[in-house]
Amino acid sequence: MELIIRSNPVQIIRHQICSDSCENKGKQEESRQNIPKMFSEIQKVTDKAMVFLQKKALSALYIPKQKLHMAMNNTTAPKVQLLYDLCKTTFTPSGLSSSPSPQPIHKLCSLLDTFGPADVGLKEESPDDDRGHGFFGLNRVTRWAQPITYLDIHECDSFTMCVFCFPTSSVIPLHDHPGMTVLSKVLYGSMHVKAYDWVEPSCIKESQEPGCPQVRLARLAADKVLTAPCGTSILYPKTGGNLHCFTAVTPCAVLDVLAPPYREDLGRKCTYYVDYPYSAFGNGAQISNGKEEEYAWLAEIETPDDLYMRSGVYVGPSIRV
């Protein structure tokens, strides 16, 4: 006898729902258990990607230790140190380096253009001072008699770095710089500059009158007032006003770089001159370029007795040689 049990359709549906629900609950539980593992794997991949990107970024920004050290030194070094370093690579005991390029001189000029009094340990003097080095209650005549102060920053076989501090109306007479290149930067105040270059080929004239000096023809290169802040002036062995005279219009200071330095045993002796108008010795020379007013006759003289100069102490930033 066959026993057939017929279930209620509702019961069958409930049974199926219950079975599906149990199966789904099992799967959901399994998924919940796998979530932490999935996040762990994702985190590992993310970490590896971040490390890779950081290494790429750092490699692009990497600066070799030596270059980093040089860069730090350049940003912290005083200007006078930078000037020394540049002069050292630019000049030799015989003058400019072998390279004919004007680029090193342009670099020096650009650096000097940024200098002010404080860069060499100076304080700008007041134009009311009359003297250029402070007022000590001296009478006016005594103040006018104060000396030009010379500050030696550095000197070697290749170049000299120095500063001249001028009281008002003080003068460094007309003098030459044989075989030398000189860069001058007015740090403060105003200064009148008169400069010449020799006419080439040389034109020398002897006077028939006793006691009248031998004279040589020169052409005017500059006759102007320089007032700080202003650009750097430069003279060369045969151009740019190699023979010049400085007169202080107000208290002023000038930073000079001379290369190579004066050295009498090597023919670099400082010689002083006095200038005469072109017409003073007649028209014995043909002027092929310019007007008579642009020329003068220069006569060599002894070091002037009224050249009043003293050595001072440089108190600016020290130089690492």
Disulfide bonds with the S-S distance in Angstrom:
none
